[in-house]
Amino acid sequence: MKVYIKAMSMLLAMCLISSIAFAESLPDNWDAKAVEVLKQMDDYTDSIQKFIIKTDSYSDASIGPGMIISNPFTTRIAVQRPGSLHSVTKGGSQTSEIYMDKGRLTVYSGDKKLYTHADVPEPVSAGLLYALEEFAVETPLLDLLILKSLDRLLSGDEIVAYLSGDSQIRGVDCHHILVSGPLADLQVWIAKGDKPVPKRTVLRYKQGEGMPRHDVFIDWAITDGFDKSEFKFVPPEGAQEIGFINTP
């Protein structure tokens, strides 16, 4: 089932899948300050146990020769580690929800009123990766939700550059970092201070008509907890259950 927002889980899908240890000696094409800020972001987001992410997202799409439009989407993701997640993405008439709780995955299409279940590994990180690999279920902001995500994003082949320490995103002072690979460029703005969360990402593909972009503004909120109903899927009236189609 299609998920409509593809942010950090798509970043540099071309080659940034190798794990790499952050040793004292970095590749020549990596800026040390940029890598350190990315590492701080990774460590901090891994440390948060209960949080809500809200995004405004804009994705380019071609509607004809030379005609590129931007489609807006919103996403809300609630996470309670180790094993619970609820994601809601809305764009136009389309709504997609993902539930994960204690090893049970549910994907629901609100506009089509179709849902499906599957058993997945725990915790959230393992379950999300399993859902992607086995069922092609791509959770929005996947690479912000799994642990040690930076190891998946940097392989050594890309350019990692620190662009600025003077950027502001919606009133928040941010570091501005570029990760450039052969097929796509990712810009990320990371909040300064003791809560270094990403506040904006821009993914630009180097192939395809109009060199399409995906632009995401991100808000984080740490919470003390959730109502139990947050992660429980109750089929709406008229909803129909279907099965997953395994992907090769």
Stockholm file with secondary structure:
# STOCKHOLM 1.0

chainA/1-248         MKVYIKAMSMLLAMCLISSIAFAESLPDNWDAKAVEVLKQMDDYTDSIQKFIIKTDSYSDASIGPGMIISNPFTTRIAVQRPGSLHSVTKGGSQTSEIYMDKGRLTVYSGDKKLYTHADVPEPVSAGLLYALEEFAVETPLLDLLILKSLDRLLSGDEIVAYLSGDSQIRGVDCHHILVSGPLADLQVWIAKGDKPVPKRTVLRYKQGEGMPRHDVFIDWAITDGFDKSEFKFVPPEGAQEIGFINTP
#=GR chainA/1-248 SS CCCSCCSTTTTTTTTTTCCCCCCSSCCTTBCHHHHHHHHHHHHHHHHCCEEEEEEEEEEEEEEETTEEEEEEEEEEEEEETTTEEEEEEEETTEEEEEEEETTEEEEEETTTTEEEEEECCSSHHHHHHHHHHHHCCCCTTHHHHSTTTHHHHCCSSSEEEEEEEEEEETTEEEEEEEEECSSEEEEEEEECSSCCCEEEEEEEESSSTTCCEEEEEEEEEECSCCCGGGGCCCCCTTCEECCCCCCC
#=GC SS_cons         CCCSCCSTTTTTTTTTTCCCCCCSSCCTTBCHHHHHHHHHHHHHHHHCCEEEEEEEEEEEEEEETTEEEEEEEEEEEEEETTTEEEEEEEETTEEEEEEEETTEEEEEETTTTEEEEEECCSSHHHHHHHHHHHHCCCCTTHHHHSTTTHHHHCCSSSEEEEEEEEEEETTEEEEEEEEECSSEEEEEEEECSSCCCEEEEEEEESSSTTCCEEEEEEEEEECSCCCGGGGCCCCCTTCEECCCCCCC
//
